[in-house]
Amino acid sequence: MTEIRALGYLGVHARSAEDWVAYGTGFLGLQLTDRGRSRASFRMDDRRQRLIVTEKDTGGAAFFGWEVTDASGLDSLAARLAACGAA
């Protein structure tokens, strides 16, 4: 079985990306790295982005980026997700 090492990044849908700018920087202590009309990206370390917020009418999780050990682990994880019906 593939070992997931870490959560690399997270994407969420939210009604207001602007609300997330205030929440992410003011409360969570994240650094705003990119701000578009309906999108905001944040970082917390040396990675380019860890959290991506996109405006949508419905909120919720949009995508997850998992870190695995190597290319073989990535192929194995992709196969497991496909077997479960994940796009």
PDB file with one MODEL, atoms N, CA, C and O in Angstrom:
MODEL        1
ATOM      1  N   MET A   1       0.835  -1.176   0.000  1.00  0.00           N
ATOM      2  CA  MET A   1       0.000   0.000   0.000  1.00  0.00           C
ATOM      3  C   MET A   1       0.887   1.249   0.000  1.00  0.00           C
ATOM      4  O   MET A   1       1.933   1.276   0.648  1.00  0.00           O
ATOM      5  N   THR A   2       0.469   2.255  -0.715  1.00  0.00           N
ATOM      6  CA  THR A   2       1.203   3.503  -0.815  1.00  0.00           C
ATOM      7  C   THR A   2       1.145   4.269   0.501  1.00  0.00           C
ATOM      8  O   THR A   2       0.090   4.395   1.123  1.00  0.00           O
ATOM      9  N   GLU A   3       2.284   4.768   0.902  1.00  0.00           N
ATOM     10  CA  GLU A   3       2.325   5.583   2.106  1.00  0.00           C
ATOM     11  C   GLU A   3       2.270   7.055   1.717  1.00  0.00           C
ATOM     12  O   GLU A   3       3.139   7.560   1.007  1.00  0.00           O
ATOM     13  N   ILE A   4       1.247   7.719   2.188  1.00  0.00           N
ATOM     14  CA  ILE A   4       1.145   9.161   1.989  1.00  0.00           C
ATOM     15  C   ILE A   4       2.014   9.816   3.047  1.00  0.00           C
ATOM     16  O   ILE A   4       1.866   9.554   4.240  1.00  0.00           O
ATOM     17  N   ARG A   5       2.926  10.675   2.596  1.00  0.00           N
ATOM     18  CA  ARG A   5       3.871  11.320   3.506  1.00  0.00           C
ATOM     19  C   ARG A   5       3.312  12.591   4.140  1.00  0.00           C
ATOM     20  O   ARG A   5       3.552  12.873   5.314  1.00  0.00           O
ATOM     21  N   ALA A   6       2.559  13.357   3.337  1.00  0.00           N
ATOM     22  CA  ALA A   6       2.063  14.636   3.851  1.00  0.00           C
ATOM     23  C   ALA A   6       0.994  15.185   2.926  1.00  0.00           C
ATOM     24  O   ALA A   6       0.878  14.775   1.771  1.00  0.00           O
ATOM     25  N   LEU A   7       0.230  16.100   3.441  1.00  0.00           N
ATOM     26  CA  LEU A   7      -0.691  16.877   2.626  1.00  0.00           C
ATOM     27  C   LEU A   7       0.119  18.017   2.036  1.00  0.00           C
ATOM     28  O   LEU A   7       0.630  18.861   2.773  1.00  0.00           O
ATOM     29  N   GLY A   8       0.243  18.053   0.712  1.00  0.00           N
ATOM     30  CA  GLY A   8       1.061  19.065   0.058  1.00  0.00           C
ATOM     31  C   GLY A   8       0.343  20.382  -0.119  1.00  0.00           C
ATOM     32  O   GLY A   8       0.917  21.445   0.121  1.00  0.00           O
ATOM     33  N   TYR A   9      -0.917  20.320  -0.540  1.00  0.00           N
ATOM     34  CA  TYR A   9      -1.706  21.532  -0.731  1.00  0.00           C
ATOM     35  C   TYR A   9      -3.178  21.183  -0.694  1.00  0.00           C
ATOM     36  O   TYR A   9      -3.561  20.016  -0.782  1.00  0.00           O
ATOM     37  N   LEU A  10      -4.001  22.220  -0.563  1.00  0.00           N
ATOM     38  CA  LEU A  10      -5.440  22.044  -0.424  1.00  0.00           C
ATOM     39  C   LEU A  10      -6.138  23.140  -1.219  1.00  0.00           C
ATOM     40  O   LEU A  10      -5.745  24.305  -1.161  1.00  0.00           O
ATOM     41  N   GLY A  11      -7.156  22.766  -1.948  1.00  0.00           N
ATOM     42  CA  GLY A  11      -7.987  23.728  -2.662  1.00  0.00           C
ATOM     43  C   GLY A  11      -9.394  23.700  -2.105  1.00  0.00           C
ATOM     44  O   GLY A  11      -9.958  22.631  -1.871  1.00  0.00           O
ATOM     45  N   VAL A  12      -9.958  24.875  -1.893  1.00  0.00           N
ATOM     46  CA  VAL A  12     -11.328  24.968  -1.397  1.00  0.00           C
ATOM     47  C   VAL A  12     -12.133  25.931  -2.254  1.00  0.00           C
ATOM     48  O   VAL A  12     -11.598  26.878  -2.830  1.00  0.00           O
ATOM     49  N   HIS A  13     -13.418  25.669  -2.321  1.00  0.00           N
ATOM     50  CA  HIS A  13     -14.367  26.599  -2.935  1.00  0.00           C
ATOM     51  C   HIS A  13     -15.021  27.382  -1.810  1.00  0.00           C
ATOM     52  O   HIS A  13     -15.386  26.818  -0.778  1.00  0.00           O
ATOM     53  N   ALA A  14     -15.167  28.677  -2.013  1.00  0.00           N
ATOM     54  CA  ALA A  14     -15.766  29.535  -0.990  1.00  0.00           C
ATOM     55  C   ALA A  14     -16.609  30.601  -1.667  1.00  0.00           C
ATOM     56  O   ALA A  14     -16.355  30.964  -2.816  1.00  0.00           O
ATOM     57  N   ARG A  15     -17.589  31.090  -0.974  1.00  0.00           N
ATOM     58  CA  ARG A  15     -18.434  32.144  -1.542  1.00  0.00           C
ATOM     59  C   ARG A  15     -17.670  33.450  -1.715  1.00  0.00           C
ATOM     60  O   ARG A  15     -17.987  34.239  -2.606  1.00  0.00           O
ATOM     61  N   SER A  16     -16.663  33.689  -0.871  1.00  0.00           N
ATOM     62  CA  SER A  16     -15.903  34.939  -0.958  1.00  0.00           C
ATOM     63  C   SER A  16     -14.418  34.666  -0.760  1.00  0.00           C
ATOM     64  O   SER A  16     -13.987  34.308   0.335  1.00  0.00           O
ATOM     65  N   ALA A  17     -13.645  34.837  -1.816  1.00  0.00           N
ATOM     66  CA  ALA A  17     -12.187  34.721  -1.686  1.00  0.00           C
ATOM     67  C   ALA A  17     -11.652  35.859  -0.830  1.00  0.00           C
ATOM     68  O   ALA A  17     -10.667  35.688  -0.111  1.00  0.00           O
ATOM     69  N   GLU A  18     -12.289  37.007  -0.902  1.00  0.00           N
ATOM     70  CA  GLU A  18     -11.849  38.168  -0.112  1.00  0.00           C
ATOM     71  C   GLU A  18     -11.943  37.892   1.389  1.00  0.00           C
ATOM     72  O   GLU A  18     -11.060  38.294   2.147  1.00  0.00           O
ATOM     73  N   ASP A  19     -12.995  37.215   1.820  1.00  0.00           N
ATOM     74  CA  ASP A  19     -13.097  36.837   3.232  1.00  0.00           C
ATOM     75  C   ASP A  19     -11.933  35.941   3.636  1.00  0.00           C
ATOM     76  O   ASP A  19     -11.413  36.047   4.747  1.00  0.00           O
ATOM     77  N   TRP A  20     -11.528  35.062   2.730  1.00  0.00           N
ATOM     78  CA  TRP A  20     -10.408  34.173   3.004  1.00  0.00           C
ATOM     79  C   TRP A  20      -9.092  34.930   3.084  1.00  0.00           C
ATOM     80  O   TRP A  20      -8.196  34.521   3.822  1.00  0.00           O
ATOM     81  N   VAL A  21      -8.955  36.018   2.345  1.00  0.00           N
ATOM     82  CA  VAL A  21      -7.734  36.814   2.437  1.00  0.00           C
ATOM     83  C   VAL A  21      -7.568  37.323   3.868  1.00  0.00           C
ATOM     84  O   VAL A  21      -6.493  37.196   4.454  1.00  0.00           O
ATOM     85  N   ALA A  22      -8.623  37.893   4.422  1.00  0.00           N
ATOM     86  CA  ALA A  22      -8.578  38.391   5.798  1.00  0.00           C
ATOM     87  C   ALA A  22      -8.364  37.254   6.797  1.00  0.00           C
ATOM     88  O   ALA A  22      -7.569  37.385   7.728  1.00  0.00           O
ATOM     89  N   TYR A  23      -9.063  36.152   6.607  1.00  0.00           N
ATOM     90  CA  TYR A  23      -8.967  35.003   7.519  1.00  0.00           C
ATOM     91  C   TYR A  23      -7.593  34.342   7.425  1.00  0.00           C
ATOM     92  O   TYR A  23      -6.965  34.048   8.442  1.00  0.00           O
ATOM     93  N   GLY A  24      -7.137  34.115   6.203  1.00  0.00           N
ATOM     94  CA  GLY A  24      -5.862  33.423   6.008  1.00  0.00           C
ATOM     95  C   GLY A  24      -4.672  34.207   6.538  1.00  0.00           C
ATOM     96  O   GLY A  24      -3.793  33.646   7.192  1.00  0.00           O
ATOM     97  N   THR A  25      -4.645  35.501   6.256  1.00  0.00           N
ATOM     98  CA  THR A  25      -3.508  36.308   6.703  1.00  0.00           C
ATOM     99  C   THR A  25      -3.652  36.758   8.158  1.00  0.00           C
ATOM    100  O   THR A  25      -2.687  36.714   8.920  1.00  0.00           O
ATOM    101  N   GLY A  26      -4.845  37.187   8.539  1.00  0.00           N
ATOM    102  CA  GLY A  26      -5.047  37.731   9.877  1.00  0.00           C
ATOM    103  C   GLY A  26      -5.161  36.704  10.976  1.00  0.00           C
ATOM    104  O   GLY A  26      -4.620  36.909  12.063  1.00  0.00           O
ATOM    105  N   PHE A  27      -5.851  35.599  10.727  1.00  0.00           N
ATOM    106  CA  PHE A  27      -6.098  34.606  11.768  1.00  0.00           C
ATOM    107  C   PHE A  27      -5.159  33.412  11.670  1.00  0.00           C
ATOM    108  O   PHE A  27      -4.606  32.974  12.679  1.00  0.00           O
ATOM    109  N   LEU A  28      -4.973  32.876  10.450  1.00  0.00           N
ATOM    110  CA  LEU A  28      -4.139  31.689  10.284  1.00  0.00           C
ATOM    111  C   LEU A  28      -2.651  32.015  10.161  1.00  0.00           C
ATOM    112  O   LEU A  28      -1.809  31.135  10.336  1.00  0.00           O
ATOM    113  N   GLY A  29      -2.326  33.264   9.865  1.00  0.00           N
ATOM    114  CA  GLY A  29      -0.928  33.650   9.755  1.00  0.00           C
ATOM    115  C   GLY A  29      -0.267  33.234   8.453  1.00  0.00           C
ATOM    116  O   GLY A  29       0.957  33.120   8.386  1.00  0.00           O
ATOM    117  N   LEU A  30      -1.071  33.006   7.414  1.00  0.00           N
ATOM    118  CA  LEU A  30      -0.531  32.613   6.116  1.00  0.00           C
ATOM    119  C   LEU A  30      -0.103  33.850   5.335  1.00  0.00           C
ATOM    120  O   LEU A  30      -0.560  34.959   5.609  1.00  0.00           O
ATOM    121  N   GLN A  31       0.769  33.649   4.371  1.00  0.00           N
ATOM    122  CA  GLN A  31       1.195  34.730   3.488  1.00  0.00           C
ATOM    123  C   GLN A  31       0.409  34.653   2.192  1.00  0.00           C
ATOM    124  O   GLN A  31       0.376  33.600   1.554  1.00  0.00           O
ATOM    125  N   LEU A  32      -0.218  35.737   1.796  1.00  0.00           N
ATOM    126  CA  LEU A  32      -0.934  35.802   0.527  1.00  0.00           C
ATOM    127  C   LEU A  32       0.095  35.852  -0.596  1.00  0.00           C
ATOM    128  O   LEU A  32       0.946  36.741  -0.609  1.00  0.00           O
ATOM    129  N   THR A  33       0.033  34.919  -1.534  1.00  0.00           N
ATOM    130  CA  THR A  33       1.015  34.872  -2.619  1.00  0.00           C
ATOM    131  C   THR A  33       0.440  35.258  -3.970  1.00  0.00           C
ATOM    132  O   THR A  33       1.184  35.649  -4.870  1.00  0.00           O
ATOM    133  N   ASP A  34      -0.871  35.155  -4.123  1.00  0.00           N
ATOM    134  CA  ASP A  34      -1.492  35.489  -5.397  1.00  0.00           C
ATOM    135  C   ASP A  34      -2.944  35.844  -5.136  1.00  0.00           C
ATOM    136  O   ASP A  34      -3.630  35.172  -4.367  1.00  0.00           O
ATOM    137  N   ARG A  35      -3.407  36.908  -5.782  1.00  0.00           N
ATOM    138  CA  ARG A  35      -4.807  37.318  -5.620  1.00  0.00           C
ATOM    139  C   ARG A  35      -5.358  37.701  -6.974  1.00  0.00           C
ATOM    140  O   ARG A  35      -4.912  38.668  -7.592  1.00  0.00           O
ATOM    141  N   GLY A  36      -6.324  36.939  -7.427  1.00  0.00           N
ATOM    142  CA  GLY A  36      -7.024  37.256  -8.655  1.00  0.00           C
ATOM    143  C   GLY A  36      -8.413  37.750  -8.340  1.00  0.00           C
ATOM    144  O   GLY A  36      -8.753  37.957  -7.175  1.00  0.00           O
ATOM    145  N   ARG A  37      -9.215  37.940  -9.359  1.00  0.00           N
ATOM    146  CA  ARG A  37     -10.583  38.432  -9.156  1.00  0.00           C
ATOM    147  C   ARG A  37     -11.421  37.458  -8.330  1.00  0.00           C
ATOM    148  O   ARG A  37     -12.244  37.882  -7.520  1.00  0.00           O
ATOM    149  N   SER A  38     -11.217  36.163  -8.530  1.00  0.00           N
ATOM    150  CA  SER A  38     -12.032  35.174  -7.818  1.00  0.00           C
ATOM    151  C   SER A  38     -11.173  34.050  -7.243  1.00  0.00           C
ATOM    152  O   SER A  38     -11.642  32.923  -7.088  1.00  0.00           O
ATOM    153  N   ARG A  39      -9.921  34.356  -6.929  1.00  0.00           N
ATOM    154  CA  ARG A  39      -9.018  33.329  -6.425  1.00  0.00           C
ATOM    155  C   ARG A  39      -7.964  33.959  -5.524  1.00  0.00           C
ATOM    156  O   ARG A  39      -7.537  35.092  -5.745  1.00  0.00           O
ATOM    157  N   ALA A  40      -7.549  33.205  -4.501  1.00  0.00           N
ATOM    158  CA  ALA A  40      -6.472  33.635  -3.618  1.00  0.00           C
ATOM    159  C   ALA A  40      -5.612  32.425  -3.273  1.00  0.00           C
ATOM    160  O   ALA A  40      -6.132  31.336  -3.030  1.00  0.00           O
ATOM    161  N   SER A  41      -4.314  32.616  -3.253  1.00  0.00           N
ATOM    162  CA  SER A  41      -3.374  31.550  -2.900  1.00  0.00           C
ATOM    163  C   SER A  41      -2.535  31.990  -1.712  1.00  0.00           C
ATOM    164  O   SER A  41      -2.170  33.158  -1.582  1.00  0.00           O
ATOM    165  N   PHE A  42      -2.239  31.024  -0.850  1.00  0.00           N
ATOM    166  CA  PHE A  42      -1.496  31.305   0.378  1.00  0.00           C
ATOM    167  C   PHE A  42      -0.351  30.319   0.546  1.00  0.00           C
ATOM    168  O   PHE A  42      -0.382  29.207   0.019  1.00  0.00           O
ATOM    169  N   ARG A  43       0.656  30.749   1.291  1.00  0.00           N
ATOM    170  CA  ARG A  43       1.756  29.858   1.651  1.00  0.00           C
ATOM    171  C   ARG A  43       2.045  29.994   3.132  1.00  0.00           C
ATOM    172  O   ARG A  43       1.655  30.968   3.776  1.00  0.00           O
ATOM    173  N   MET A  44       2.745  28.984   3.662  1.00  0.00           N
ATOM    174  CA  MET A  44       3.107  29.003   5.075  1.00  0.00           C
ATOM    175  C   MET A  44       4.562  28.610   5.293  1.00  0.00           C
ATOM    176  O   MET A  44       5.054  28.617   6.421  1.00  0.00           O
ATOM    177  N   ASP A  45       5.246  28.267   4.203  1.00  0.00           N
ATOM    178  CA  ASP A  45       6.633  27.836   4.282  1.00  0.00           C
ATOM    179  C   ASP A  45       7.307  28.156   2.954  1.00  0.00           C
ATOM    180  O   ASP A  45       6.891  29.093   2.272  1.00  0.00           O
ATOM    181  N   ASP A  46       8.322  27.417   2.573  1.00  0.00           N
ATOM    182  CA  ASP A  46       9.052  27.722   1.350  1.00  0.00           C
ATOM    183  C   ASP A  46       8.357  27.243   0.076  1.00  0.00           C
ATOM    184  O   ASP A  46       8.828  27.536  -1.023  1.00  0.00           O
ATOM    185  N   ARG A  47       7.271  26.528   0.198  1.00  0.00           N
ATOM    186  CA  ARG A  47       6.516  26.095  -0.986  1.00  0.00           C
ATOM    187  C   ARG A  47       5.768  27.271  -1.580  1.00  0.00           C
ATOM    188  O   ARG A  47       5.417  28.212  -0.869  1.00  0.00           O
ATOM    189  N   ARG A  48       5.520  27.222  -2.895  1.00  0.00           N
ATOM    190  CA  ARG A  48       4.867  28.326  -3.610  1.00  0.00           C
ATOM    191  C   ARG A  48       3.461  28.602  -3.071  1.00  0.00           C
ATOM    192  O   ARG A  48       3.064  29.754  -2.904  1.00  0.00           O
ATOM    193  N   GLN A  49       2.719  27.527  -2.804  1.00  0.00           N
ATOM    194  CA  GLN A  49       1.369  27.690  -2.269  1.00  0.00           C
ATOM    195  C   GLN A  49       0.954  26.422  -1.549  1.00  0.00           C
ATOM    196  O   GLN A  49       1.326  25.315  -1.938  1.00  0.00           O
ATOM    197  N   ARG A  50       0.184  26.603  -0.503  1.00  0.00           N
ATOM    198  CA  ARG A  50      -0.339  25.475   0.275  1.00  0.00           C
ATOM    199  C   ARG A  50      -1.867  25.467   0.288  1.00  0.00           C
ATOM    200  O   ARG A  50      -2.484  24.412   0.438  1.00  0.00           O
ATOM    201  N   LEU A  51      -2.467  26.628   0.132  1.00  0.00           N
ATOM    202  CA  LEU A  51      -3.923  26.751   0.153  1.00  0.00           C
ATOM    203  C   LEU A  51      -4.353  27.615  -1.024  1.00  0.00           C
ATOM    204  O   LEU A  51      -3.847  28.722  -1.208  1.00  0.00           O
ATOM    205  N   ILE A  52      -5.292  27.105  -1.822  1.00  0.00           N
ATOM    206  CA  ILE A  52      -5.832  27.835  -2.962  1.00  0.00           C
ATOM    207  C   ILE A  52      -7.338  27.935  -2.769  1.00  0.00           C
ATOM    208  O   ILE A  52      -8.019  26.916  -2.651  1.00  0.00           O
ATOM    209  N   VAL A  53      -7.858  29.151  -2.736  1.00  0.00           N
ATOM    210  CA  VAL A  53      -9.287  29.393  -2.540  1.00  0.00           C
ATOM    211  C   VAL A  53      -9.857  29.977  -3.825  1.00  0.00           C
ATOM    212  O   VAL A  53      -9.352  30.973  -4.344  1.00  0.00           O
ATOM    213  N   THR A  54     -10.910  29.350  -4.330  1.00  0.00           N
ATOM    214  CA  THR A  54     -11.574  29.810  -5.546  1.00  0.00           C
ATOM    215  C   THR A  54     -13.035  30.097  -5.229  1.00  0.00           C
ATOM    216  O   THR A  54     -13.706  29.300  -4.573  1.00  0.00           O
ATOM    217  N   GLU A  55     -13.520  31.239  -5.698  1.00  0.00           N
ATOM    218  CA  GLU A  55     -14.920  31.594  -5.450  1.00  0.00           C
ATOM    219  C   GLU A  55     -15.860  30.706  -6.263  1.00  0.00           C
ATOM    220  O   GLU A  55     -15.700  30.538  -7.472  1.00  0.00           O
ATOM    221  N   LYS A  56     -16.836  30.148  -5.565  1.00  0.00           N
ATOM    222  CA  LYS A  56     -17.923  29.357  -6.151  1.00  0.00           C
ATOM    223  C   LYS A  56     -19.161  29.600  -5.307  1.00  0.00           C
ATOM    224  O   LYS A  56     -19.063  30.005  -4.149  1.00  0.00           O
ATOM    225  N   ASP A  57     -20.313  29.354  -5.885  1.00  0.00           N
ATOM    226  CA  ASP A  57     -21.559  29.532  -5.131  1.00  0.00           C
ATOM    227  C   ASP A  57     -21.692  28.543  -3.985  1.00  0.00           C
ATOM    228  O   ASP A  57     -22.316  28.835  -2.965  1.00  0.00           O
ATOM    229  N   THR A  58     -21.108  27.390  -4.160  1.00  0.00           N
ATOM    230  CA  THR A  58     -21.149  26.379  -3.109  1.00  0.00           C
ATOM    231  C   THR A  58     -19.756  26.206  -2.539  1.00  0.00           C
ATOM    232  O   THR A  58     -18.778  26.151  -3.285  1.00  0.00           O
ATOM    233  N   GLY A  59     -19.662  26.121  -1.240  1.00  0.00           N
ATOM    234  CA  GLY A  59     -18.370  25.945  -0.592  1.00  0.00           C
ATOM    235  C   GLY A  59     -18.009  24.485  -0.451  1.00  0.00           C
ATOM    236  O   GLY A  59     -18.835  23.602  -0.677  1.00  0.00           O
ATOM    237  N   GLY A  60     -16.776  24.241  -0.077  1.00  0.00           N
ATOM    238  CA  GLY A  60     -16.337  22.883   0.190  1.00  0.00           C
ATOM    239  C   GLY A  60     -14.971  22.587  -0.393  1.00  0.00           C
ATOM    240  O   GLY A  60     -14.347  23.432  -1.035  1.00  0.00           O
ATOM    241  N   ALA A  61     -14.526  21.374  -0.156  1.00  0.00           N
ATOM    242  CA  ALA A  61     -13.223  20.934  -0.658  1.00  0.00           C
ATOM    243  C   ALA A  61     -13.258  20.838  -2.178  1.00  0.00           C
ATOM    244  O   ALA A  61     -14.227  20.338  -2.749  1.00  0.00           O
ATOM    245  N   ALA A  62     -12.210  21.313  -2.828  1.00  0.00           N
ATOM    246  CA  ALA A  62     -12.114  21.260  -4.283  1.00  0.00           C
ATOM    247  C   ALA A  62     -11.096  20.208  -4.722  1.00  0.00           C
ATOM    248  O   ALA A  62     -11.362  19.428  -5.637  1.00  0.00           O
ATOM    249  N   PHE A  63      -9.931  20.187  -4.070  1.00  0.00           N
ATOM    250  CA  PHE A  63      -8.892  19.212  -4.411  1.00  0.00           C
ATOM    251  C   PHE A  63      -7.870  19.126  -3.289  1.00  0.00           C
ATOM    252  O   PHE A  63      -7.758  20.017  -2.446  1.00  0.00           O
ATOM    253  N   PHE A  64      -7.130  18.024  -3.307  1.00  0.00           N
ATOM    254  CA  PHE A  64      -6.068  17.767  -2.347  1.00  0.00           C
ATOM    255  C   PHE A  64      -4.816  17.381  -3.109  1.00  0.00           C
ATOM    256  O   PHE A  64      -4.903  16.689  -4.123  1.00  0.00           O
ATOM    257  N   GLY A  65      -3.675  17.805  -2.651  1.00  0.00           N
ATOM    258  CA  GLY A  65      -2.406  17.391  -3.226  1.00  0.00           C
ATOM    259  C   GLY A  65      -1.611  16.635  -2.180  1.00  0.00           C
ATOM    260  O   GLY A  65      -1.168  17.215  -1.189  1.00  0.00           O
ATOM    261  N   TRP A  66      -1.431  15.344  -2.399  1.00  0.00           N
ATOM    262  CA  TRP A  66      -0.741  14.499  -1.426  1.00  0.00           C
ATOM    263  C   TRP A  66       0.716  14.316  -1.823  1.00  0.00           C
ATOM    264  O   TRP A  66       1.032  14.252  -3.010  1.00  0.00           O
ATOM    265  N   GLU A  67       1.595  14.232  -0.848  1.00  0.00           N
ATOM    266  CA  GLU A  67       3.004  13.962  -1.086  1.00  0.00           C
ATOM    267  C   GLU A  67       3.278  12.494  -0.776  1.00  0.00           C
ATOM    268  O   GLU A  67       2.873  11.971   0.262  1.00  0.00           O
ATOM    269  N   VAL A  68       3.977  11.849  -1.702  1.00  0.00           N
ATOM    270  CA  VAL A  68       4.386  10.455  -1.534  1.00  0.00           C
ATOM    271  C   VAL A  68       5.902  10.377  -1.672  1.00  0.00           C
ATOM    272  O   VAL A  68       6.552  11.370  -1.997  1.00  0.00           O
ATOM    273  N   THR A  69       6.454   9.212  -1.430  1.00  0.00           N
ATOM    274  CA  THR A  69       7.903   9.053  -1.393  1.00  0.00           C
ATOM    275  C   THR A  69       8.578   9.223  -2.748  1.00  0.00           C
ATOM    276  O   THR A  69       9.619   9.872  -2.843  1.00  0.00           O
ATOM    277  N   ASP A  70       7.990   8.642  -3.808  1.00  0.00           N
ATOM    278  CA  ASP A  70       8.656   8.661  -5.107  1.00  0.00           C
ATOM    279  C   ASP A  70       7.637   8.482  -6.230  1.00  0.00           C
ATOM    280  O   ASP A  70       6.434   8.412  -5.976  1.00  0.00           O
ATOM    281  N   ALA A  71       8.119   8.408  -7.469  1.00  0.00           N
ATOM    282  CA  ALA A  71       7.240   8.282  -8.637  1.00  0.00           C
ATOM    283  C   ALA A  71       6.424   6.995  -8.579  1.00  0.00           C
ATOM    284  O   ALA A  71       5.261   6.979  -8.984  1.00  0.00           O
ATOM    285  N   SER A  72       7.012   5.940  -8.089  1.00  0.00           N
ATOM    286  CA  SER A  72       6.286   4.675  -7.953  1.00  0.00           C
ATOM    287  C   SER A  72       5.123   4.818  -6.969  1.00  0.00           C
ATOM    288  O   SER A  72       4.031   4.301  -7.204  1.00  0.00           O
ATOM    289  N   GLY A  73       5.370   5.520  -5.873  1.00  0.00           N
ATOM    290  CA  GLY A  73       4.315   5.773  -4.899  1.00  0.00           C
ATOM    291  C   GLY A  73       3.204   6.616  -5.481  1.00  0.00           C
ATOM    292  O   GLY A  73       2.030   6.404  -5.176  1.00  0.00           O
ATOM    293  N   LEU A  74       3.571   7.582  -6.327  1.00  0.00           N
ATOM    294  CA  LEU A  74       2.572   8.423  -6.982  1.00  0.00           C
ATOM    295  C   LEU A  74       1.702   7.598  -7.924  1.00  0.00           C
ATOM    296  O   LEU A  74       0.482   7.759  -7.944  1.00  0.00           O
ATOM    297  N   ASP A  75       2.320   6.717  -8.703  1.00  0.00           N
ATOM    298  CA  ASP A  75       1.564   5.840  -9.604  1.00  0.00           C
ATOM    299  C   ASP A  75       0.617   4.934  -8.822  1.00  0.00           C
ATOM    300  O   ASP A  75      -0.526   4.717  -9.224  1.00  0.00           O
ATOM    301  N   SER A  76       1.104   4.415  -7.711  1.00  0.00           N
ATOM    302  CA  SER A  76       0.282   3.533  -6.876  1.00  0.00           C
ATOM    303  C   SER A  76      -0.902   4.289  -6.271  1.00  0.00           C
ATOM    304  O   SER A  76      -2.022   3.778  -6.250  1.00  0.00           O
ATOM    305  N   LEU A  77      -0.654   5.498  -5.783  1.00  0.00           N
ATOM    306  CA  LEU A  77      -1.735   6.295  -5.207  1.00  0.00           C
ATOM    307  C   LEU A  77      -2.765   6.662  -6.270  1.00  0.00           C
ATOM    308  O   LEU A  77      -3.968   6.608  -6.016  1.00  0.00           O
ATOM    309  N   ALA A  78      -2.299   7.031  -7.453  1.00  0.00           N
ATOM    310  CA  ALA A  78      -3.219   7.352  -8.552  1.00  0.00           C
ATOM    311  C   ALA A  78      -4.091   6.155  -8.895  1.00  0.00           C
ATOM    312  O   ALA A  78      -5.286   6.314  -9.147  1.00  0.00           O
ATOM    313  N   ALA A  79      -3.517   4.972  -8.908  1.00  0.00           N
ATOM    314  CA  ALA A  79      -4.291   3.757  -9.199  1.00  0.00           C
ATOM    315  C   ALA A  79      -5.323   3.498  -8.104  1.00  0.00           C
ATOM    316  O   ALA A  79      -6.454   3.118  -8.405  1.00  0.00           O
ATOM    317  N   ARG A  80      -4.951   3.698  -6.841  1.00  0.00           N
ATOM    318  CA  ARG A  80      -5.899   3.504  -5.741  1.00  0.00           C
ATOM    319  C   ARG A  80      -7.058   4.484  -5.848  1.00  0.00           C
ATOM    320  O   ARG A  80      -8.214   4.104  -5.661  1.00  0.00           O
ATOM    321  N   LEU A  81      -6.755   5.739  -6.147  1.00  0.00           N
ATOM    322  CA  LEU A  81      -7.808   6.738  -6.276  1.00  0.00           C
ATOM    323  C   LEU A  81      -8.725   6.435  -7.449  1.00  0.00           C
ATOM    324  O   LEU A  81      -9.943   6.574  -7.337  1.00  0.00           O
ATOM    325  N   ALA A  82      -8.150   6.020  -8.576  1.00  0.00           N
ATOM    326  CA  ALA A  82      -8.955   5.669  -9.750  1.00  0.00           C
ATOM    327  C   ALA A  82      -9.858   4.484  -9.447  1.00  0.00           C
ATOM    328  O   ALA A  82     -11.007   4.457  -9.888  1.00  0.00           O
ATOM    329  N   ALA A  83      -9.360   3.507  -8.705  1.00  0.00           N
ATOM    330  CA  ALA A  83     -10.161   2.341  -8.342  1.00  0.00           C
ATOM    331  C   ALA A  83     -11.346   2.713  -7.455  1.00  0.00           C
ATOM    332  O   ALA A  83     -12.359   2.014  -7.438  1.00  0.00           O
ATOM    333  N   CYS A  84     -11.215   3.812  -6.722  1.00  0.00           N
ATOM    334  CA  CYS A  84     -12.305   4.289  -5.863  1.00  0.00           C
ATOM    335  C   CYS A  84     -13.259   5.222  -6.608  1.00  0.00           C
ATOM    336  O   CYS A  84     -14.267   5.659  -6.052  1.00  0.00           O
ATOM    337  N   GLY A  85     -12.937   5.526  -7.865  1.00  0.00           N
ATOM    338  CA  GLY A  85     -13.789   6.383  -8.646  1.00  0.00           C
ATOM    339  C   GLY A  85     -13.439   7.869  -8.576  1.00  0.00           C
ATOM    340  O   GLY A  85     -14.194   8.706  -9.071  1.00  0.00           O
ATOM    341  N   ALA A  86     -12.302   8.201  -7.968  1.00  0.00           N
ATOM    342  CA  ALA A  86     -11.880   9.612  -7.889  1.00  0.00           C
ATOM    343  C   ALA A  86     -11.305  10.058  -9.226  1.00  0.00           C
ATOM    344  O   ALA A  86     -10.563   9.323  -9.877  1.00  0.00           O
ATOM    345  N   ALA A  87     -11.658  11.263  -9.618  1.00  0.00           N
ATOM    346  CA  ALA A  87     -11.132  11.804 -10.895  1.00  0.00           C
ATOM    347  C   ALA A  87      -9.697  12.226 -10.726  1.00  0.00           C
ATOM    348  O   ALA A  87      -9.077  12.703 -11.676  1.00  0.00           O
TER     349      ALA A  87
ENDMDL
END
